[in-house]
Amino acid sequence: MRLNNISLPSQLVADLYRHALVDGTATPVPVKPATVSFLGKNGRNILIAVNKPEVPYQPDSELSFLTKVLTACQLSLMDVAIVNWSQLPQQDASTVMEQTAARFVILFGLDPSAFALPGNTPLFSIQSSNGRSFVAAPALDDIERTKEAKGQLWAVLKQLFGI
């Protein structure tokens, strides 16, 4: 090996000449926000946000109940995007809504203010903001336990989806 023919890996060269290879006028490469992970196919741009820290998306029993509710609304998991708010690396509602192209947003067990709605937003009512329709509701397991809450959810979903 000759002294004039030494080959260094590009990463080592970059580390050695970190401040000399790029002048101060360089602009940083913009970082793309992480892609939001969701359950479903999001065919109708319906965002369902839940808050379940113990599971990736939704416990099986609650997913079963939600699937029945969606079926009653003539929808399926093919039509929605279920996002677990507590599992997001960055809890940014605008990013979630933008990446899912949400037209309808249903919040189960989440504070409406996380989605830029007033903190006193009434449950089971439709709110409109920035071309989207929002519904805030208690957590699915709470709704499943009472007939009254099921009725209120059904009434607002019929109105939301024009059933």
N, C-alpha and C positions, 0 to 999 in steps of 0.2 A: 504494500500500500504506500503510495507516494503522498507526500504532504499536500501537493496541489490537487489531488483527486479525492479529497475527503467528502463524503456525502452525508449530510445531516437531514434528519426528518424535518418536514416543514413545520411541525408543531414546536420543535426545539428552536428552530430559527425564529419563529414568531415570539417565543418566550424570551429569547436572548435579546432581541431587538424590538421589544414591545413599544418603547417610546420613540424609537428612531425611524421605524418603517412607516408610520402614519403621522402626518402632521396634525396640528390642533384643529384644522378646519373640517375634519371628517365628521359626518353625522352618523349617529348610531342607527343600526338596522332596526326598524320598528318590530316589536315583539307582537306576534299574533296572540290574541287571547285564547286561552285553552278552550277546546271544543266542549260544549255542554253535553254531558252524557245523559241520555234519557231512555226510558222504557216505552216501547210503542213505535209506530211508524210515522206518526205526525202527519197523516194524510190530509187532515182538515184544519191543521194549524190550531189545535186546541191544546193549550198548556194546562196541565194539572200539576200544581206544586203541593208537595206534602213535606212534613217535617218529622222524619223518623231517623234519629241518629243511630239506632241499633241495626238497621238493615240498609242494603244498597239502594233500594227503591221503595218497596212497600211490603209489609208482612203478608204472607199468603192469604190469611183470613180476610184482611182488608182489601187485598187485590181481588179476591173472589167477590166481595161485596161491591167493589167499584165496577167490576166487569158486569155484574147484574144491572147496576145503575146505567152503565153505558148502553147495554143491550136494550133497556127500556127506552132509551133516547135514540134508538136506531143507530148506535155507534158501536165501535169496537176498539181494541188496542191499536188497530191499524190507523185509526183516525186521530189519536191523541199522543202527546208526549208527556210522560210522567217524570217529573224531576223531583228528586229528594233534596230539598233546600239545605239540609244539614250536611249532606255529602259533597256539596260543591266546594271546590278549592277557593273560589272567590264568590262570595254571595252578592252578586251584582244583578239585580232584576232586569235592568235594561239589556245587558248582554244575553241573558237567558231568553228574554222575549225576542230580541233581534235574531239570535241564532235559530230559534224555533219558528220564527215568523208568526208569532202568536197573534191570532185575531180574538180569541176567547181565552181568558185566564181564570181558572178556578183554583182558589186557595183553600186547602184543607189544613186547618190547624196552624196557620201562619198569620202573623201580624200583618194586616194590610199595608201598614206604613213601609214595610220592606219593599213593596211594589209601588211606592210613591202615591199611595192612596191615603186619605185622611185616617188618622188613628181611630177616629170614632165612626168608621164605616160600619153601617149595620150589617149583621150577618143575614144571609139569604136574600140579598137585594142586588140588583144589577147596577153597577157603576160604569160609566164610560169615561175613558181618558185616552187621548192620543190615538183615536181610531180603534181602540180595543174595548171589549166588554169584560168586566171583572165581576166575579162573585166570590165573596169571602164566606167561609163556612167553618164550623168546628171540625176537629179531626174526624176521620172516617169511622174510627172505632166508637167515638161518642155518638155519631149520627146513627150508627147501626143499632145502638142500644135502645133508642126511643122512637116510638111510632110518630110522635109529633115532629121530631127533627127529620125523619125520613120524608114525611109529608111536605115539610117546608123545602127540603132539597128538591124533591120532585117538582113542586110548583115553580121554583125559580129556574130549574133546568128546562122545563117545558116552555117557559117564557124566553129563556136565553136562546134556545135552539128552534123556536117556532113550531113546537110539536102540538 
